[in-house]
Amino acid sequence: MSEKIQYGGMAVIEGVMMRGPEKIAVAVRKTDGTIELEEEAVSDLPQRYPFLKWPLLRGVYALIDSMVVGIRTLNKSANMSLGEEEEDLSSWEMLITGLLAFVLAVVLFVVLPTAAVHFASQYLGGVFTQNLIEGIIRIAIFLVYVWAIGHMKDIDRVFMYHGAEHKSIFTYEAGEELNIENTRKYTTMHPRCGTSFILIVLILSIMVFAMLGEGSLLYRIWSRILVLPIIAGLGYEFLKFNGKHYNNRWARILMAPGLYLQKLTTREPDDEQIEVALTALRAVIPAEKNLEPNQPQAYYAEEV
C-alpha cells in the first residue's frame, strides 16, 4: 500500500500557500475582492539527491526548504494582495533575510536562555536541572513572542488564514468535497502544524542539550547551535510519525500540547478566507481521477 499524501501549507499576507507532490500554489485575496492564484513547481532536489530523503536529513532539508519557500511566498503574497508588479527576491536578498531570521532565533532561543542559566548555574543544581530551567525559559520566550505578535492587527488576519489552511486540509483528509460549507465545521488545530513542530523541538532540546554537559558559556552556546540540525531532524520524524498514527489515543495525547498551543497561532476564519484556502488546495491536488484523497508520499510544508 502506498504512503499517503499529506498536504501542508502556510498562511501568507491575505492568503494561503499550499504545497503538494508536484507544485506549490499561492492564493491571495486582492484589495478589489478577487482571488489571484499563482503556481510553481516543487523543487526536485530530493529526486536528484536521494540522500535528502534519509531519516533525520529529510527533516533538516524540509526545514531549510520551508524557510526559503516561506520567505519567497510571503514576498509574493504581499505584492499580489496590493496588485503590484511582483519583484522576485534575489538569491542574495533571500540569503540575507534567512540569515537575519536565523540569527534572531539563535539570540532569542539559544543565547539568552543559555547565558541566563550559565550565570546562575551555581544556584541551580546539576546539568539536567539547569537544562530543564533553560528549556522552560526558552518555551516562555516563545509563548510571549507568539502572544505579542498575535495582538498585531495584520498578524491576527494571518492567523485567521492559518486557521483556514488547517480547516481546508482537514476537509480533504476527511474525503469530503472541498467547499465552504463542508470546511467551516472543522477545527483550526491540525496535528502537523509548524507550531506543534516548534514546541516539539523546544522540548527535545532539553533532553539533547543535557547530553552536552557543562562548560564555558561559549562552549554552551556553540554546542547548542551545532546540534540544532539533529534536534530539527528528530522533531520532524516525531511529527511525521505521530501524524500517521493520529487516530490512536496515545498519539493524540502526545500531540495535545502542540494542538493546545495552536490556540495562539490560529483564529477562526470567515468564509472568504476559507474560499482562498480552498482555492490554493484545489490547485495542488493531482487531477488524476484514480487518485483518492490521502495517497502516495508525505509532504510537510508548514508554517510558524
C-alpha positions as CSV (number, residue, x, y, z in Angstrom):
1,M,0.0,0.0,0.0
2,S,1.4,3.4,-1.0
3,E,2.1,6.1,1.6
4,K,-0.5,8.8,1.9
5,I,0.0,12.3,0.6
6,Q,-0.4,14.7,3.5
7,Y,-0.7,18.2,2.1
8,G,0.7,21.2,4.0
9,G,1.0,24.9,3.7
10,M,1.3,28.2,5.4
11,A,-0.6,31.4,5.9
12,V,0.7,34.4,4.0
13,I,-0.3,38.0,3.5
14,E,-4.1,38.0,2.8
15,G,-3.9,34.4,1.6
16,V,-2.6,30.8,1.9
17,M,0.2,28.8,0.3
18,M,-0.4,25.1,-0.3
19,R,2.2,22.5,-1.2
20,G,1.5,19.2,-3.0
21,P,3.5,16.5,-4.6
22,E,4.2,18.4,-7.8
23,K,3.6,22.1,-7.2
24,I,3.1,25.0,-4.8
25,A,0.1,27.3,-5.1
26,V,-0.4,30.7,-3.5
27,A,-3.9,32.1,-3.4
28,V,-4.4,35.7,-2.3
29,R,-7.5,37.9,-1.8
30,K,-6.7,41.2,-3.6
31,T,-7.9,44.6,-2.5
32,D,-10.7,44.5,-5.2
33,G,-12.1,41.3,-3.6
34,T,-11.0,38.9,-6.3
35,I,-8.7,35.9,-5.7
36,E,-5.4,35.7,-7.5
37,L,-3.7,32.3,-7.8
38,E,-0.1,31.7,-8.8
39,E,1.6,28.3,-9.1
40,E,5.2,27.0,-9.3
41,A,6.8,23.6,-9.5
42,V,8.1,21.9,-6.3
43,S,11.9,21.6,-6.1
44,D,13.2,18.3,-7.4
45,L,16.3,18.3,-5.3
46,P,15.2,15.2,-3.2
47,Q,14.7,13.3,-6.5
48,R,18.2,14.3,-7.8
49,Y,19.9,13.7,-4.4
50,P,18.1,10.7,-2.7
51,F,20.1,11.1,0.5
52,L,17.9,14.1,1.3
53,K,15.1,11.6,1.9
54,W,17.0,9.8,4.6
55,P,15.6,9.9,8.1
56,L,16.9,13.0,10.1
57,L,18.4,14.5,6.9
58,R,15.0,14.9,5.4
59,G,13.9,16.9,8.4
60,V,16.8,19.3,8.1
61,Y,16.2,19.7,4.3
62,A,12.4,20.2,4.9
63,L,13.1,22.9,7.4
64,I,15.5,24.8,5.2
65,D,13.3,24.4,2.1
66,S,10.2,25.5,4.0
67,M,12.0,28.6,5.2
68,V,13.2,29.5,1.7
69,V,9.7,28.9,0.2
70,G,8.1,30.8,3.1
71,I,10.2,33.9,2.6
72,R,9.6,33.8,-1.2
73,T,5.8,33.3,-0.9
74,L,5.4,36.0,1.8
75,N,7.0,38.5,-0.6
76,K,4.9,37.2,-3.5
77,S,1.7,37.4,-1.5
78,A,2.4,41.0,-0.4
79,N,2.7,42.1,-4.0
80,M,-0.3,40.0,-5.1
81,S,-2.6,41.4,-2.4
82,L,-1.8,45.0,-3.3
83,G,-2.0,44.3,-7.1
84,E,1.6,45.4,-7.5
85,E,4.0,44.1,-10.1
86,E,5.9,41.3,-8.5
87,E,9.6,41.8,-7.8
88,D,11.3,38.5,-7.0
89,L,13.8,38.5,-4.2
90,S,17.3,37.9,-5.5
91,S,19.4,35.0,-4.1
92,W,21.4,37.4,-2.0
93,E,18.2,39.0,-0.6
94,M,16.9,35.6,0.2
95,L,20.2,34.6,1.9
96,I,20.4,37.8,4.0
97,T,16.7,37.5,5.0
98,G,17.2,33.9,6.0
99,L,20.4,34.6,7.9
100,L,18.8,37.5,9.8
101,A,15.9,35.3,10.8
102,F,18.3,32.6,11.9
103,V,20.4,35.0,13.9
104,L,17.4,36.4,15.7
105,A,16.1,32.9,16.5
106,V,19.6,31.9,17.9
107,V,19.8,35.0,20.1
108,L,16.3,34.6,21.5
109,F,16.1,30.9,21.9
110,V,19.8,29.9,22.4
111,V,22.0,32.8,23.6
112,L,19.6,34.4,26.1
113,P,18.3,31.2,27.9
114,T,21.8,29.7,27.9
115,A,23.5,32.8,29.3
116,A,20.8,33.2,32.0
117,V,21.3,29.7,33.2
118,H,25.1,29.7,32.9
119,F,25.5,32.7,35.2
120,A,23.0,31.3,37.7
121,S,24.3,27.7,37.4
122,Q,25.8,27.7,41.0
123,Y,22.3,28.0,42.3
124,L,20.5,25.6,40.0
125,G,22.0,22.2,40.8
126,G,23.1,19.6,38.2
127,V,23.2,19.6,34.4
128,F,19.6,18.2,34.0
129,T,18.1,20.8,36.3
130,Q,20.0,23.6,34.5
131,N,18.8,22.4,31.1
132,L,15.2,21.9,32.4
133,I,15.2,25.6,33.6
134,E,16.9,26.7,30.3
135,G,14.2,24.9,28.4
136,I,11.4,26.4,30.4
137,I,12.9,29.9,29.7
138,R,13.1,29.1,26.0
139,I,9.4,28.0,25.9
140,A,8.4,31.1,27.9
141,I,10.1,33.3,25.4
142,F,8.4,31.6,22.5
143,L,4.9,31.9,24.2
144,V,5.4,35.6,24.9
145,Y,6.6,36.2,21.4
146,V,3.6,34.4,19.8
147,W,1.2,36.1,22.2
148,A,2.7,39.5,21.5
149,I,2.6,39.3,17.7
150,G,-0.9,37.8,17.8
151,H,-2.2,41.1,19.1
152,M,-1.0,42.9,16.0
153,K,-3.9,43.6,13.6
154,D,-2.1,42.4,10.4
155,I,-0.8,39.2,12.2
156,D,-4.2,38.5,13.5
157,R,-5.5,38.2,10.0
158,V,-2.6,35.9,9.1
159,F,-3.6,33.7,12.0
160,M,-7.2,33.6,10.6
161,Y,-5.8,32.4,7.2
162,H,-3.7,29.9,9.2
163,G,-7.0,28.5,10.6
164,A,-8.5,28.4,7.1
165,E,-5.5,26.4,5.9
166,H,-6.0,23.8,8.6
167,K,-9.7,23.6,8.1
168,S,-9.4,23.0,4.3
169,I,-6.7,20.3,4.8
170,F,-9.0,18.6,7.3
171,T,-11.8,18.6,4.8
172,Y,-9.7,17.0,2.1
173,E,-8.4,14.3,4.6
174,A,-12.0,13.5,5.5
175,G,-12.7,12.8,1.9
176,E,-15.3,15.5,1.6
177,E,-16.0,17.8,-1.3
178,L,-13.9,21.0,-1.0
179,N,-16.5,23.6,-0.4
180,I,-17.0,26.3,2.2
181,E,-19.9,24.6,3.9
182,N,-18.0,21.3,4.5
183,T,-14.9,23.2,5.5
184,R,-16.5,25.5,8.0
185,K,-17.2,22.8,10.6
186,Y,-13.6,21.6,11.1
187,T,-11.2,22.7,13.8
188,T,-8.4,25.2,13.2
189,M,-5.9,22.9,15.1
190,H,-4.1,20.4,13.0
191,P,-1.6,17.8,14.3
192,R,1.0,18.5,11.6
193,C,1.2,22.3,12.2
194,G,4.5,24.0,12.3
195,T,3.6,25.5,15.7
196,S,3.5,21.9,17.1
197,F,6.8,21.3,15.4
198,I,8.4,24.3,17.2
199,L,7.1,23.1,20.6
200,I,8.5,19.6,19.9
201,V,11.9,21.0,19.0
202,L,11.9,23.1,22.2
203,I,11.1,20.1,24.3
204,L,13.6,17.8,22.6
205,S,16.3,20.4,23.1
206,I,16.0,20.0,26.9
207,M,17.0,16.3,26.6
208,V,19.6,16.7,23.8
209,F,21.3,19.8,25.4
210,A,21.5,17.9,28.7
211,M,23.8,15.4,27.0
212,L,26.3,18.1,26.1
213,G,27.4,18.6,29.7
214,E,28.7,21.7,31.4
215,G,31.4,24.1,30.2
216,S,32.2,27.7,29.4
217,L,29.4,30.0,28.1
218,L,31.0,30.0,24.7
219,Y,31.0,26.1,24.6
220,R,27.4,26.0,25.7
221,I,26.2,28.4,23.0
222,W,28.2,26.8,20.1
223,S,27.5,23.2,21.1
224,R,23.8,24.0,21.1
225,I,23.9,25.7,17.7
226,L,25.8,22.8,16.2
227,V,23.2,20.2,17.4
228,L,20.2,22.2,16.2
229,P,20.0,20.3,12.9
230,I,19.9,17.0,14.8
231,I,17.1,18.3,17.0
232,A,15.2,19.6,14.0
233,G,15.6,16.2,12.3
234,L,14.3,14.4,15.4
235,G,11.4,16.8,15.7
236,Y,10.4,16.2,12.0
237,E,10.5,12.4,12.4
238,F,8.4,12.7,15.6
239,L,5.8,14.9,13.9
240,K,5.7,12.7,10.8
241,F,5.3,9.5,12.9
242,N,2.6,11.0,15.1
243,G,0.7,12.4,12.1
244,K,0.5,8.9,10.6
245,H,-0.9,7.4,13.8
246,Y,-3.0,10.3,15.0
247,N,-6.1,8.1,15.1
248,N,-4.6,6.3,18.1
249,R,-5.2,7.7,21.5
250,W,-1.5,7.6,22.6
251,A,-0.6,9.8,19.5
252,R,-3.4,12.3,20.4
253,I,-2.1,12.5,23.9
254,L,1.5,13.2,22.7
255,M,0.3,15.9,20.3
256,A,-2.1,17.5,22.8
257,P,0.3,20.3,24.0
258,G,1.1,21.3,20.4
259,L,-2.6,21.4,19.5
260,Y,-3.4,23.5,22.5
261,L,-0.6,25.9,21.6
262,Q,-2.2,26.4,18.2
263,K,-4.9,28.4,20.0
264,L,-2.3,31.2,20.0
265,T,-1.4,30.9,16.3
266,T,-4.8,30.2,14.7
267,R,-8.1,32.1,14.6
268,E,-11.5,31.2,13.3
269,P,-11.6,32.3,9.6
270,D,-14.5,33.8,7.8
271,D,-16.0,32.3,4.6
272,E,-13.9,34.5,2.3
273,Q,-10.7,33.3,3.9
274,I,-11.8,29.7,3.7
275,E,-12.5,30.2,0.0
276,V,-9.0,31.4,-0.5
277,A,-7.5,28.4,1.3
278,L,-9.7,26.0,-0.8
279,T,-8.5,27.7,-4.0
280,A,-4.9,27.1,-3.1
281,L,-5.5,23.5,-2.0
282,R,-7.5,22.5,-5.2
283,A,-4.6,23.8,-7.3
284,V,-2.1,21.4,-5.8
285,I,-4.2,18.2,-5.7
286,P,-3.3,16.0,-8.7
287,A,-6.0,15.9,-11.3
288,E,-5.9,12.2,-12.0
289,K,-9.4,10.7,-11.3
290,N,-7.9,7.5,-9.8
291,L,-6.0,9.3,-7.1
292,E,-8.1,9.1,-4.0
293,P,-7.6,11.6,-1.1
294,N,-4.6,10.7,1.0
295,Q,-2.2,8.6,-1.0
296,P,1.5,8.3,-2.2
297,Q,4.0,10.4,-0.3
298,A,4.0,12.8,2.8
299,Y,4.6,16.5,2.3
300,Y,5.2,18.8,5.3
301,A,5.5,22.4,4.3
302,E,4.1,24.0,7.4
303,E,4.3,27.5,8.9
304,V,5.2,29.4,12.1
